[in-house]
Amino acid sequence: MQQLTQNIYKITNDCNVYFLDFAKKIIIDTGRPTTAAFVAKELSPKINPKKIDIVIFTHFHYDHIGNFSLFPKAVFYASQAEIDACRKDPFGAILNEEVVEKFSAKVLSIEKIEQSILASLGLEVIATPGHTAGSICIYYPAEKILFSGDTLFAHSYGRVDLPTSVPKEIMRSLLRLKKVDYKILCSGHDY
């Protein structure tokens, strides 16, 4: 686990997982299902995964939600558009049949992320449809950190040819992010 700031950590393993050691303990994206043991091991020096308070999904692709069961006491959040897309077409939203089966019951209890929820934590939500209809980014202005999921990478942006992608929206979302004053980009993948 790499320490990015005094209270923000990154677990790198194909899909990045971020731990925010705030008053409320937060995970942004949970990683690919085949990496559960690795994610739990990386977190263990800092926190027991069962003590995570909040999990925020930038979107529902399996490589970002696959380890949701590591955090049994957390409240899970995603955008309403992502929740709706998953309820309408679970496979199209998740892209992995095994994860669809495990995640289907969980999606019923996922809460809509609201600015008011994040504001008390010093975070902001930014809607960034394109990679998926309900993709979001999370901004931490105190440290100028942007958690961009698969909307924006260091040298590119996320694919827009998947079942719940909205290709016509990606440029608008990228222009929206261009106006964000970030110094550290925490993307979903390191490419």
trRosetta pair geometry for C-beta under 8 A, 3 or more apart (Angstrom, degrees):
i j d omega theta_ij theta_ji phi_ij phi_ji
1 9 4.9 16 171 176 112 123
1 10 7.0 156 -162 74 65 39
1 11 5.2 -35 -106 -85 81 78
1 19 7.3 -11 -153 24 132 129
1 42 4.4 131 -54 179 98 98
1 43 7.0 112 -73 -77 145 39
1 45 7.3 -155 33 46 132 114
1 46 7.0 -92 96 -10 165 128
2 9 6.6 153 78 -160 44 69
2 10 4.7 -20 63 61 99 95
2 11 7.8 172 19 -80 75 29
2 12 6.7 27 2 -11 121 109
3 6 7.9 23 179 -114 114 14
3 8 7.6 113 -163 81 58 51
3 9 5.5 -38 -102 -102 53 82
4 8 4.6 -47 63 99 110 99
4 9 6.5 180 6 -100 86 23
4 10 5.6 75 -42 -17 115 106
4 145 7.3 88 133 -115 137 139
4 184 6.4 116 179 -179 122 154
4 186 7.1 -17 -109 -86 169 118
5 8 4.5 39 40 33 97 102
5 143 5.1 -39 -90 -141 167 150
5 145 7.2 -107 -18 -52 136 140
5 184 7.7 -143 -45 6 109 167
7 20 6.6 48 134 -167 92 59
7 21 4.3 -127 -163 67 84 91
7 22 6.3 100 148 -70 137 56
8 18 6.7 -9 -170 -172 93 104
8 19 7.3 161 -155 85 46 55
8 20 5.5 -9 -107 -108 80 68
8 21 7.3 -147 -70 19 33 80
8 140 7.4 -175 -76 50 146 170
8 143 7.0 -156 -1 71 141 168
8 145 6.6 -73 138 -83 178 177
8 186 7.9 -97 162 -75 131 153
9 18 7.0 153 81 -158 51 56
9 19 4.4 -9 60 58 104 101
9 21 7.0 54 -5 -22 106 107
9 46 6.6 -149 -5 -36 164 169
10 16 5.8 -26 -163 -161 99 113
10 17 7.5 139 -161 75 50 49
10 18 5.7 -22 -102 -103 65 74
10 19 7.9 -154 -67 22 23 75
10 186 6.6 -149 -94 -137 119 108
11 16 6.8 146 75 -158 56 58
11 17 4.2 -12 58 61 111 99
11 18 7.6 -156 20 -74 76 28
11 19 7.1 63 -18 -15 103 103
11 31 7.2 -53 99 -63 120 136
11 38 7.8 144 176 132 122 91
11 39 5.8 99 136 -125 159 72
11 42 4.5 112 -120 116 119 154
11 43 7.1 -44 -62 -55 142 78
12 16 5.7 -19 -105 -105 60 84
12 190 6.4 16 -142 -26 119 134
13 16 7.8 132 33 -94 52 40
13 17 7.6 -7 36 4 96 103
13 31 6.4 29 73 -142 106 132
13 32 7.5 -119 115 31 96 106
13 35 5.0 144 119 -143 137 147
13 38 5.5 119 -101 121 170 144
13 39 7.2 -127 40 -67 141 78
13 42 8.0 -154 -22 -28 127 151
14 31 7.5 100 70 -154 93 90
14 32 5.6 -5 86 -7 133 136
14 35 6.9 -161 37 -49 114 145
14 63 6.7 -102 127 -159 111 122
14 189 7.1 -33 166 -121 46 97
15 29 6.6 -116 153 151 109 130
15 31 5.0 160 81 -129 106 57
15 32 5.2 134 17 -31 121 87
15 35 7.7 -171 45 26 92 149
15 63 4.2 162 -54 157 147 100
15 64 6.0 -137 -179 -78 142 57
15 188 5.9 -25 -152 172 82 85
15 189 6.1 -49 -110 -80 53 82
16 29 6.9 70 91 80 62 133
16 31 7.8 -117 112 -88 9 87
16 186 6.9 -149 125 179 148 81
16 187 6.8 102 27 92 140 51
16 188 5.8 -170 40 -164 94 28
16 189 6.5 -171 -7 -84 94 27
16 190 6.8 103 -52 -40 118 85
17 27 6.5 -19 -176 -164 98 101
17 28 7.4 160 -164 76 49 58
17 29 5.7 -133 -111 96 60 82
17 30 6.1 33 -117 -144 117 22
17 31 4.7 -45 -55 -44 118 106
17 39 5.7 50 20 -129 166 115
17 42 7.9 126 69 82 124 138
17 67 7.6 -23 -95 51 143 138
18 27 7.0 144 79 -159 55 49
18 28 4.2 -3 58 50 110 104
18 29 6.9 63 17 42 84 89
18 147 6.0 -109 24 -118 162 127
18 186 5.7 52 -82 168 142 141
19 25 7.5 -15 -167 -172 90 87
19 26 7.3 147 -159 84 44 56
19 27 5.9 -19 -100 -101 64 69
19 43 6.3 146 -76 -117 149 95
19 46 6.6 118 128 94 154 149
19 47 7.1 178 -164 32 138 127
20 25 7.4 162 83 -159 65 41
20 26 4.0 -7 55 63 110 107
20 27 7.7 -159 19 -71 79 23
20 28 7.0 61 -18 -18 109 101
20 121 8.0 74 125 171 144 123
20 140 7.7 -179 -119 -84 133 145
21 25 6.5 -3 -123 -119 48 80
21 46 6.5 -100 -85 179 129 125
21 47 7.3 -177 -107 -36 96 129
22 25 6.9 178 52 -87 65 32
22 26 6.0 17 27 3 113 110
22 121 5.9 74 134 -158 162 96
22 122 7.4 -165 -130 36 140 113
23 121 7.6 -145 48 -121 95 77
24 53 4.3 -104 -168 77 87 150
24 54 5.6 44 147 -3 121 117
24 121 6.0 -68 43 -104 118 117
25 47 5.9 154 -151 -146 147 163
25 51 6.1 45 45 124 159 83
25 52 5.0 -117 112 -127 109 49
25 53 4.9 121 49 6 71 91
25 54 7.3 166 86 28 47 74
26 52 7.3 101 -113 -162 12 92
26 53 6.8 -42 -70 63 57 90
26 54 4.6 -18 -110 73 80 104
26 55 7.5 157 -161 -89 59 29
26 56 6.6 10 -172 -3 108 106
26 121 7.1 82 -49 -169 145 150
27 30 6.1 53 141 -88 134 75
27 52 5.3 -2 -17 -154 111 144
27 54 7.3 -174 29 97 64 56
27 55 4.7 -14 67 -113 102 77
27 56 7.3 -179 90 26 52 66
27 71 6.3 -131 21 -73 145 153
27 74 7.1 -44 27 -118 111 160
28 55 7.9 160 -90 -161 24 55
28 56 5.0 -20 -111 68 71 101
28 58 6.8 54 178 -41 96 97
28 138 6.0 -125 -117 32 138 146
28 147 5.0 -30 155 -176 164 155
28 186 7.7 77 83 122 143 131
29 56 7.6 -38 -33 91 52 66
29 57 6.3 89 -93 -128 60 54
29 58 5.7 -26 -61 7 110 100
29 64 4.3 -69 -141 -157 108 86
29 65 7.5 -83 -146 -63 67 46
29 149 6.7 146 -58 -111 133 79
29 188 6.3 132 -68 -123 174 90
30 39 7.0 64 -179 -172 67 167
30 55 6.3 5 -60 -154 110 130
30 57 7.7 -38 -3 -94 93 87
30 64 6.9 87 38 162 65 43
30 65 5.9 47 41 -145 111 27
30 66 6.3 -156 97 58 100 54
30 67 3.9 -148 151 66 107 87
30 68 5.3 170 28 -68 167 50
30 70 6.6 167 -161 36 120 116
30 71 7.0 -123 -109 1 127 122
31 35 4.8 -84 151 75 129 126
31 36 7.7 170 90 -77 117 46
31 39 5.1 -173 35 -71 152 138
31 63 7.0 -44 -172 177 37 60
31 64 7.3 13 -59 -126 14 26
31 66 6.0 -75 106 59 53 103
31 67 4.9 16 63 4 91 127
32 35 4.9 78 68 5 86 110
32 62 7.0 50 -130 128 65 83
32 63 4.4 -16 -82 -133 84 73
32 66 4.9 21 -169 37 24 156
32 67 7.5 39 74 -30 25 98
33 36 6.4 -5 -169 -39 49 104
33 62 6.6 -46 -15 173 106 100
33 66 3.3 -119 -49 -175 69 116
33 67 6.3 170 -108 -61 46 62
33 96 7.6 -165 4 122 129 156
33 98 7.2 -134 63 106 167 116
33 99 5.8 -154 -40 -85 138 105
33 102 7.9 113 -113 48 140 153
34 66 7.4 -26 4 155 53 150
35 38 4.6 -57 -169 47 80 118
35 39 5.5 84 129 -28 93 98
35 66 7.4 84 38 94 86 130
35 67 6.7 -69 79 -56 80 130
36 39 5.9 -57 -145 36 28 108
36 40 6.3 25 159 -15 65 109
36 66 7.5 -119 -61 128 90 94
36 67 4.8 163 -101 -118 78 104
36 69 7.7 -12 -126 66 135 95
36 70 5.9 -177 -150 -64 92 115
37 40 5.9 -57 -146 40 29 110
37 41 6.2 30 155 -20 64 109
38 41 5.8 -57 -146 37 28 111
38 42 6.3 27 156 -19 64 108
39 42 5.8 -56 -146 37 29 110
39 43 6.3 24 157 -15 64 110
39 49 7.7 71 123 -89 95 135
39 67 5.4 33 46 -162 158 173
39 70 6.3 -88 99 -68 122 173
40 43 5.9 -61 -147 40 28 108
40 44 6.3 46 154 -46 63 102
40 49 5.5 -65 -119 -24 82 137
40 70 5.8 -148 -75 -140 97 126
41 44 5.7 -41 -150 7 29 122
42 45 8.0 -56 176 17 33 95
43 46 6.0 -84 -170 54 54 98
43 47 5.7 -54 171 66 97 78
43 48 7.8 100 125 -135 109 10
43 49 5.6 83 93 -68 151 85
44 47 7.7 -105 -119 70 20 34
44 48 7.0 35 -124 -97 65 50
44 49 7.9 -42 -74 -25 67 84
47 51 5.4 -124 -176 71 101 116
47 52 6.8 105 131 -67 135 74
48 51 4.8 83 67 -1 87 107
49 52 5.8 -22 -166 -11 52 114
49 70 4.4 -63 171 159 153 95
49 71 5.5 -104 171 -81 93 65
50 71 7.4 174 -102 -134 31 41
50 72 6.1 -11 -124 42 82 96
50 73 5.7 68 -177 5 67 116
51 73 7.2 1 -103 60 22 134
52 55 6.5 55 138 -59 130 87
52 71 4.4 -50 65 -134 131 113
52 73 7.1 145 64 69 62 86
52 74 4.7 -18 107 -74 96 118
53 73 7.6 -42 -106 115 39 94
53 74 6.1 91 133 -122 14 73
53 75 6.9 -9 160 19 64 90
54 74 5.8 149 -100 -161 9 98
54 75 5.5 -23 -108 62 67 86
54 76 7.9 147 -163 -92 54 27
54 77 6.7 -1 -168 1 99 115
54 121 7.9 -79 35 -80 162 159
55 68 6.8 137 132 -132 166 78
55 71 5.3 130 -52 89 130 158
55 74 4.5 72 -14 139 97 148
55 75 7.5 -174 27 84 71 39
55 76 4.8 -19 69 -109 103 73
55 77 7.1 172 88 24 53 70
56 76 8.0 162 -85 -159 28 53
56 77 5.0 -21 -110 69 70 104
56 78 7.4 143 -164 -79 55 52
56 113 6.6 66 -135 -98 100 137
56 138 6.2 69 122 -61 153 145
57 60 6.1 46 155 -80 143 59
57 64 6.1 108 -152 134 89 112
57 65 5.7 12 -120 -85 131 97
57 76 6.9 25 -15 -174 106 97
57 77 7.1 -172 21 89 73 50
57 78 4.3 -18 62 -88 108 105
57 82 7.0 -159 103 129 115 156
57 110 7.6 -27 17 -148 129 137
58 64 6.2 -97 49 -164 90 148
58 135 6.3 16 157 -155 82 73
58 136 5.6 -139 -146 66 58 69
58 137 6.8 30 -136 -93 110 41
58 138 7.3 -108 -91 -11 92 95
58 147 6.9 -140 -77 135 124 97
58 148 7.4 67 -142 135 149 24
58 149 2.7 -170 144 -82 151 129
58 150 7.0 146 112 9 129 69
58 151 7.5 -124 172 -11 123 98
58 188 6.4 -128 59 -75 150 117
59 64 6.1 75 70 62 68 159
59 78 7.5 99 -116 -149 25 115
59 82 5.7 -154 -134 -117 60 133
59 131 6.4 -123 -29 101 167 112
59 132 4.4 133 -148 30 135 139
59 134 6.3 141 -119 87 82 81
59 135 4.7 -26 -67 -100 121 72
59 136 7.4 160 -57 20 71 66
59 149 5.6 107 2 -179 95 146
59 150 6.5 -67 32 31 133 106
60 64 7.0 -151 -146 74 11 112
60 65 5.5 2 -150 -26 58 143
60 78 6.7 34 -61 -141 94 158
60 82 5.4 152 -20 180 106 109
60 85 7.4 -175 30 85 134 108
60 86 5.2 28 40 -76 180 125
60 93 4.7 12 84 156 133 102
60 94 5.5 -65 141 -85 101 67
60 103 7.8 136 -165 158 107 153
60 107 7.9 30 -126 -104 141 115
60 132 7.1 161 33 -164 79 173
60 134 7.6 35 -6 71 101 122
61 64 5.2 73 66 15 79 106
61 65 7.2 158 79 6 34 96
61 93 7.8 -131 -73 157 48 52
61 94 6.6 134 -133 -151 30 35
61 95 5.5 -1 -140 26 81 125
61 132 7.3 -159 -38 -50 95 134
61 150 7.1 18 21 -3 142 149
61 162 7.8 -23 -92 172 118 167
62 65 6.3 -75 -130 53 31 88
62 66 5.2 58 171 -69 71 99
62 94 5.1 72 -60 174 84 81
62 95 5.5 -121 -3 71 105 83
62 96 3.7 24 -59 15 162 130
62 99 4.1 152 -125 29 109 164
63 66 6.2 -6 -116 -15 23 123
63 188 7.9 96 108 167 108 116
64 149 6.9 23 -119 -144 149 96
64 150 7.5 -107 -56 -22 136 110
64 188 6.3 -42 -91 -144 113 125
65 68 5.3 -2 179 -43 77 114
65 94 7.0 -75 52 -128 134 95
65 99 6.8 116 88 179 101 130
65 103 6.1 53 132 -112 132 143
66 96 7.7 7 -93 62 105 154
66 99 5.6 -74 -108 -110 76 131
67 70 4.7 3 164 -4 96 121
67 71 7.9 78 129 -6 83 93
68 71 6.6 -76 -172 42 46 97
68 76 6.9 18 -150 -101 116 140
68 103 6.6 93 28 -110 146 93
68 106 5.9 85 127 -175 149 169
69 72 6.9 20 -169 -72 56 82
69 102 7.1 -68 -40 170 126 124
71 74 3.9 1 151 1 115 130
71 76 8.0 126 96 -74 122 94
75 111 6.3 -5 172 13 102 130
76 106 6.9 38 27 172 164 105
76 109 6.9 84 43 106 112 85
76 110 4.6 -63 104 -116 110 79
76 111 6.7 144 83 20 56 76
77 110 6.8 146 -108 -173 17 83
77 111 5.3 -37 -101 75 72 87
77 112 7.3 12 -150 128 81 13
77 113 4.1 91 168 -79 115 90
77 117 7.0 -178 -109 111 152 155
78 82 4.5 -94 156 80 119 131
78 83 5.6 144 85 -52 112 87
78 110 5.4 4 19 164 106 133
78 112 7.5 -58 76 -119 54 38
78 113 6.2 -135 101 -18 5 107
78 134 6.7 55 158 141 101 132
78 136 7.5 172 -162 15 57 126
79 82 4.6 95 60 4 85 101
79 83 7.1 -150 95 -4 46 85
79 112 7.1 24 -166 -149 28 74
79 113 5.9 -50 -79 38 48 107
79 125 7.7 155 -84 177 92 133
79 127 6.6 103 -121 -113 144 88
79 134 4.0 -174 77 -173 118 98
79 135 7.5 -2 14 61 143 9
79 136 4.9 152 -46 -40 118 121
80 83 5.5 -54 -147 38 36 113
80 84 6.1 36 154 -20 68 107
80 112 4.5 12 -70 -124 89 117
80 134 7.1 -152 75 -126 36 122
81 84 5.8 -54 -145 38 29 111
81 85 6.3 31 155 -21 64 107
81 127 7.8 82 13 -143 135 114
81 129 6.9 -48 119 -89 163 112
81 133 4.9 -128 161 126 118 93
81 134 3.3 -180 92 -89 88 90
82 85 5.7 -52 -145 36 31 112
82 86 6.4 29 155 -18 63 107
82 93 7.0 120 -168 -154 70 123
82 132 6.3 61 -107 121 92 131
82 133 7.1 172 -79 79 53 77
82 134 2.8 -151 -48 99 70 145
82 135 7.3 109 -74 -56 115 31
82 136 7.6 -87 -22 -10 132 100
83 86 5.9 -60 -151 37 28 110
83 87 6.4 26 153 -18 64 107
83 107 6.6 154 -143 -172 76 93
83 110 5.7 -164 -105 90 112 118
83 112 6.6 -88 4 -85 147 76
83 134 7.1 158 5 -136 53 168
84 87 5.8 -56 -147 36 31 109
84 88 6.2 27 156 -17 66 110
84 134 7.3 149 41 -63 85 134
85 88 5.8 -60 -147 40 29 110
85 89 6.6 -42 176 47 66 89
85 92 7.2 -107 169 99 95 105
85 93 4.8 137 121 -91 97 118
85 132 6.7 -179 81 176 168 108
85 133 5.3 150 -65 50 139 122
85 134 5.8 -147 8 -7 126 118
85 164 4.6 73 -176 -135 141 137
86 89 7.5 -89 -132 69 20 50
86 90 5.6 45 -173 -110 68 60
86 93 3.9 -122 -92 86 68 168
86 94 6.8 70 -127 -42 100 92
86 107 5.1 -141 123 -140 134 146
87 90 7.5 26 -106 -66 15 80
87 107 6.6 -177 -70 138 75 131
88 92 7.9 -41 97 55 87 127
88 93 7.9 110 58 -37 78 121
89 92 3.6 8 130 29 123 123
89 93 6.0 137 90 -20 76 88
89 163 6.5 -123 125 147 142 134
89 164 7.1 180 74 -69 119 102
90 93 5.9 -65 -147 40 28 106
90 94 5.9 -5 168 5 68 118
90 100 4.7 107 140 -148 115 109
90 103 7.6 164 -162 86 113 104
90 104 6.0 -4 -129 -98 155 92
90 107 7.4 -144 -113 -5 103 162
91 94 6.3 -72 -132 52 27 91
91 95 7.0 91 175 -82 60 25
91 97 6.5 1 -114 -89 108 67
91 100 5.4 -21 -84 -83 65 154
91 163 7.7 51 108 32 73 167
92 95 7.5 21 -163 -66 18 67
92 162 7.8 140 -173 153 72 84
92 163 3.3 -115 -152 121 97 147
92 164 5.3 120 140 -42 98 91
93 132 7.1 73 -139 -148 72 135
93 163 7.4 -89 -50 88 38 115
93 164 5.3 45 -97 -29 63 150
94 99 5.3 -157 169 99 128 111
94 100 4.9 165 66 -78 147 80
94 103 6.2 162 -108 57 148 148
95 162 6.9 -45 -78 -159 131 125
95 163 7.6 176 -79 20 88 113
96 99 4.2 52 88 20 112 112
96 100 6.5 -180 88 -20 54 84
97 100 5.4 -50 -146 29 33 118
97 101 6.7 35 157 -21 64 100
98 101 6.0 -52 -158 29 31 111
98 102 6.8 18 152 -7 63 108
99 102 5.7 -61 -147 44 37 106
99 103 5.4 22 160 -12 74 120
100 103 6.1 -67 -132 46 21 102
100 104 6.1 44 164 -53 62 97
101 104 6.3 -35 -148 -3 21 116
102 106 7.6 14 136 -3 65 120
103 106 5.1 -67 -158 44 54 116
103 107 6.0 62 148 -37 85 97
104 107 6.1 -48 -152 18 28 112
104 108 7.9 32 151 -21 54 96
105 108 6.2 -49 -172 18 42 114
105 109 7.9 14 145 0 66 104
106 109 6.2 -73 -163 44 45 97
106 110 6.6 58 144 -45 76 97
107 110 5.5 -36 -147 6 42 120
113 117 6.4 -120 -157 57 59 135
113 118 7.0 37 -177 -38 100 114
113 125 5.4 146 133 -97 122 157
113 136 6.7 -120 65 41 148 177
114 117 4.8 99 62 -2 82 102
114 118 7.4 -169 91 1 46 86
114 125 7.7 -167 151 19 9 145
115 118 6.0 -67 -151 45 36 103
115 119 5.9 46 154 -38 72 106
115 124 6.8 6 -137 -143 91 66
115 125 5.8 -126 -88 35 66 102
116 119 5.7 -42 -138 22 30 118
116 120 7.5 31 164 -18 57 97
117 120 7.0 -66 -175 27 27 104
117 121 7.6 3 142 2 60 113
118 121 5.5 -72 -160 46 47 107
118 123 4.0 -87 -176 85 104 95
118 124 6.1 148 118 -95 133 18
118 125 5.5 150 3 -29 157 92
118 138 7.2 -150 -137 -140 143 99
119 122 7.6 50 -173 -69 33 19
119 123 7.4 -109 -71 61 23 54
119 124 7.4 46 -85 -89 67 65
122 140 6.5 47 123 -146 95 79
122 141 7.3 -127 174 46 83 82
122 142 5.5 -7 175 -15 131 126
123 138 5.5 -11 -174 -174 121 102
123 139 6.8 144 -164 74 66 47
123 140 5.6 -35 -106 -91 77 72
124 138 7.1 149 75 -161 47 53
124 139 4.4 -20 62 61 101 101
124 140 7.9 -175 20 -73 77 28
124 141 6.7 49 -3 -27 120 104
125 136 5.5 -20 -166 -173 97 131
125 137 7.6 143 -161 77 49 47
125 138 6.1 -27 -102 -104 59 67
125 139 7.8 -166 -74 19 12 82
126 136 6.4 142 72 -165 49 73
126 137 4.5 -19 62 62 107 95
126 138 7.5 -170 18 -80 83 20
126 139 5.9 59 -20 -18 117 113
126 176 6.5 166 180 136 118 122
126 177 7.1 119 132 -87 151 77
126 180 7.0 -53 -74 -75 164 138
127 135 7.8 106 -169 87 54 59
127 136 5.9 -44 -106 -106 43 81
127 173 7.7 -105 122 -114 61 101
128 131 7.7 25 118 17 98 98
128 135 4.9 -64 85 110 82 102
128 136 6.1 128 23 -125 86 25
128 137 5.1 49 -10 -13 137 100
128 148 7.6 -21 50 -154 170 76
128 149 7.7 169 67 49 129 118
128 151 4.3 12 128 -118 140 156
128 152 7.8 -76 -178 -19 156 97
128 173 3.8 98 -158 -160 74 123
128 176 6.6 -154 -102 71 83 129
128 177 6.6 33 -109 -50 130 112
129 132 7.2 -90 -140 98 64 44
129 133 5.3 -1 -137 -156 111 38
129 134 6.9 10 -98 -62 86 17
129 135 5.8 142 -105 40 32 90
129 166 4.8 -6 160 55 109 138
129 169 4.1 -15 102 128 100 155
129 170 7.8 -103 115 -71 57 49
129 172 8.0 8 65 74 88 111
129 173 6.0 -163 57 -63 46 130
130 135 6.2 -59 44 41 70 141
130 151 6.2 93 57 -131 118 86
130 157 7.3 -28 126 158 142 127
130 158 6.8 125 108 68 101 104
130 160 5.6 -61 170 -100 76 116
130 165 6.9 -7 155 -161 39 81
130 166 5.8 -85 -99 71 27 81
130 167 7.1 61 -154 -118 69 23
130 169 4.7 -137 -75 94 70 87
130 170 3.0 107 -148 -91 128 70
130 171 7.8 145 -110 -5 132 38
130 172 7.8 -177 -67 53 113 78
130 173 4.7 -117 -21 24 127 143
130 174 7.5 49 -54 -30 170 85
131 135 4.8 82 55 -67 97 153
131 149 7.2 -162 60 118 151 111
131 150 4.6 157 -164 101 164 101
131 151 5.5 -126 -4 -88 124 55
131 157 7.5 -138 -62 159 103 87
131 158 3.4 5 -96 102 125 140
131 159 6.5 78 -133 64 82 53
131 160 6.3 -95 -98 -85 39 68
131 162 7.5 24 179 32 61 125
131 165 6.2 -65 -177 -116 24 89
131 170 7.1 92 -40 -104 56 107
132 135 4.7 129 52 -46 80 90
132 150 8.0 72 -7 66 94 116
132 162 7.1 -43 -85 82 77 123
132 164 4.6 23 -145 106 87 109
132 165 6.2 -67 -93 -88 39 47
132 166 7.5 50 161 1 21 88
133 164 5.2 -92 1 171 96 93
133 165 7.6 161 -42 -153 66 8
133 166 5.0 92 -95 -32 68 121
133 169 8.0 91 -123 32 54 154
134 164 7.6 -28 14 155 86 131
135 149 5.9 -165 -158 89 97 146
135 150 7.0 -100 -127 63 131 80
135 151 5.2 142 151 -68 137 105
135 158 7.5 -178 -115 53 159 154
135 173 7.4 36 86 -145 120 160
136 149 7.0 91 72 -10 48 143
137 146 6.0 1 172 -174 126 92
137 147 6.2 164 -167 84 69 58
137 148 4.8 -8 -119 -116 115 52
137 149 6.3 -130 -92 12 64 96
137 151 5.8 -82 -59 38 107 143
137 152 7.4 12 -92 19 137 109
137 177 6.6 75 10 -100 166 112
137 180 8.0 -103 108 -37 143 170
138 146 7.6 154 81 -159 47 46
138 147 4.2 -2 57 54 94 115
139 145 7.3 160 -156 86 49 53
139 146 5.4 -14 -106 -107 78 71
139 147 7.5 -149 -70 24 32 73
139 180 5.9 -129 -107 -155 140 132
139 182 6.9 -116 -133 -78 98 112
140 143 5.2 4 116 44 113 96
140 144 7.5 -58 90 5 72 8
140 145 4.3 2 53 56 109 98
140 146 7.9 -152 25 -69 71 31
140 147 7.5 61 -12 -14 100 99
141 144 6.5 22 -153 -80 40 52
141 181 7.7 53 -132 71 86 99
143 183 7.8 -110 150 50 62 108
143 184 6.9 -23 137 27 100 127
144 181 6.0 -70 -132 123 110 79
144 182 5.1 156 170 -138 78 42
144 183 4.2 57 110 9 126 95
144 184 6.6 115 102 16 76 79
145 182 6.4 66 -141 -148 10 103
145 183 7.4 -47 -74 57 51 73
145 184 4.5 -21 -110 71 79 109
145 186 5.9 28 180 -9 102 118
146 152 7.6 -4 127 67 129 133
146 177 7.0 99 -166 -154 153 103
146 180 5.8 97 -89 121 132 141
146 182 3.8 -42 -19 -102 111 162
146 184 7.2 174 25 88 65 57
146 185 5.5 -19 66 -116 102 60
146 186 6.6 -179 88 30 46 77
147 186 4.6 -28 -102 81 64 114
148 151 5.0 -114 177 59 89 94
148 152 4.1 -70 179 53 150 92
148 153 7.5 -161 97 -66 133 35
148 177 7.1 53 -119 -133 117 146
148 185 6.2 -10 -5 -165 130 90
148 186 6.8 154 10 77 76 54
148 187 4.8 -28 63 -105 108 69
148 188 6.9 -104 91 -17 69 80
149 158 7.6 -20 117 -49 84 146
149 187 7.3 -43 69 -158 14 57
149 188 4.7 26 -172 -52 36 119
150 153 7.7 -4 -147 -53 52 95
150 158 3.6 86 147 -97 88 136
150 159 7.6 -28 160 27 126 72
150 187 7.5 81 -99 -177 35 91
150 188 4.5 -45 -61 37 67 149
150 189 7.0 35 -104 3 84 102
151 157 6.4 -29 162 -155 45 95
151 158 5.6 -55 -97 6 19 121
151 170 7.8 -178 -151 -140 78 82
151 173 5.9 -106 -158 142 123 132
151 174 7.5 -174 164 -78 95 69
151 177 7.0 157 126 -50 125 148
152 157 5.4 -31 -104 -111 50 83
152 158 7.5 -63 -40 -14 25 87
152 174 6.7 132 -87 -116 106 82
152 177 5.6 -159 -42 137 150 169
152 185 6.8 -95 115 -156 111 125
152 187 6.2 -119 97 -104 62 111
153 156 4.9 4 59 62 117 71
153 157 6.4 -170 16 -90 82 26
153 158 7.3 125 -25 -56 100 63
153 187 4.8 102 -114 -168 55 165
153 188 7.7 -72 -86 46 87 77
153 189 6.3 -28 -109 72 120 85
153 190 7.9 131 -155 -153 104 15
153 191 5.7 -17 -174 89 148 53
154 185 6.3 152 -89 87 68 139
154 187 6.5 -121 -32 1 69 144
154 190 7.2 21 -5 -160 125 54
154 191 7.3 -137 37 140 99 15
155 191 7.2 -71 46 160 101 52
156 191 7.1 -15 36 127 117 79
157 170 6.3 130 132 -178 143 119
157 174 6.0 -63 -88 -86 152 124
158 170 7.7 -145 66 -128 81 123
158 188 7.7 35 -83 39 119 133
159 162 6.0 87 110 -25 112 102
159 165 6.9 -84 122 -92 74 144
160 165 4.3 148 -164 -179 53 133
160 166 7.2 -72 -154 68 104 31
160 167 4.1 116 144 -98 128 74
160 170 5.1 -86 -77 -42 143 142
161 165 6.1 1 -6 35 10 161
161 167 7.4 41 -72 -73 54 118
162 165 4.5 111 51 -30 72 109
166 169 4.3 21 115 18 112 121
166 170 7.3 164 91 -40 69 74
167 170 6.1 -37 -155 -3 40 114
169 172 5.4 -63 -162 44 56 114
169 173 5.9 55 145 -24 84 107
170 173 5.6 -58 -149 38 33 112
170 174 6.2 32 155 -19 68 105
171 174 5.6 -51 -144 37 34 110
171 175 6.3 35 154 -19 65 105
172 175 5.8 -55 -149 37 29 111
172 176 6.5 36 149 -23 63 104
173 176 5.4 -50 -151 32 34 116
173 177 6.6 30 152 -16 65 104
174 177 5.7 -54 -149 38 35 110
174 178 6.5 46 149 -31 64 100
175 178 5.4 -43 -149 23 36 120
175 179 7.3 35 153 -18 59 99
176 179 6.2 -61 -168 29 34 109
176 180 7.5 39 139 -30 63 101
177 180 5.3 -42 -158 14 49 119
182 185 6.3 95 125 -75 133 68
187 190 7.0 144 71 -84 107 40
